């Protein structure tokens, strides 16, 4: 695991996008940012919601680029952890894995 001071901080931003928007559409919109944003990643894009990871200083640039490239999209929430972002929006929750119970 890399130390945060070396890796840098991250923000997870959720967006409301049209339901026909694909992950590739979001990637294309974010790739067009000038100057380029280092270390952004599309975490998920389905059912009219998208989650993007980016540096904190690039959060506004990411939000502006996505709203310009994809009409009808808007920023909903931002968080420092993906878990907190998913807890805030029930549509983003991922079903948990079932754990095995050890019978000793």
N, C-alpha and C positions, 0 to 999 in steps of 0.2 A: 504494500500500500504506500502510495507516495504522500509525502507530507504536504499539507495544504499550502504552506508558504512557498513550496516549489511549484506545485501544480496550479495554484491560483484558485480563487473562489469561483463558484458557479451559481447561477440562478436558473430556476426552472419556471418557465412562463407558459400559462395555458391560454389558448386562443379559441374563440368561437369562429368556425369557418363553415362555409356552405357544405352540405353533406356530400356533394359529389367531388369535393377536393381530395386529392390523393397525396400521399407522402412525397411523391416526386414533384408535385406542384409547389408544395411548401419548400422543398429543397431548392427548386429553381428560383423561387422568390428570395430566399435567403442568400443564395449564391450571387445574386445581382447587387448586393450591398457594396457601395464604394465609399470609403476604403473597406476591404474585406474584413469580416469578423473572424478572428481565429477561434478555433475550438467551439464551434456551435454544432449541435446535433439535434435532429428531429427524433424525439423519443417515441412518440406515437401520433397517429393521425387517423381517426376513425369516428364514425357517427357524429360528424359535425364538431368534433373537438380535436385540437392539436396541442401537443406539449413539446416545447423547444428548450434545450439547455444552451445557455450562453454565458459569457462573462458579465458581471454586474454592470460594467461601464457600457456594454453594448446592448443593454436591454431596450433602450429607447430606439436605437437604430433598427433592431430586429422587429420591434412592434410597428414602426413606421413602414419598413420595407414590406412586411406582410400585409398591412392594411392597404398599401398602394397596389401591390401585385394581385391580391385576391380581394375583389370587391365584396363587401359584406362581412369581412373578418374584423374581429376586434379582440383586444387583450382582455382577459377575464381576471387573472390572478397571477401573482408571482410569489415564489418561495425559495428559500435556500436549500430545501430538501424535497426530493420527489415524494417522499412519504407524506409530508405535510400538505403538499399540493393535492395529492390524491385523497387525503382525508377531508380536505375542504370541499371537494367536488365529488359527489357520489358517482357521477358518470365516468370518472377516470379510474375508479377502483378496479383492481385486478384481482380475480379470485385467488385466494391463498391456496397453497399446497396443503394437502392433507398429510399430517405427520403420523408416522407409525408409532404405535404404542408398544413399548417393550414390556413384555410380561415375564418378569423374573420371579 
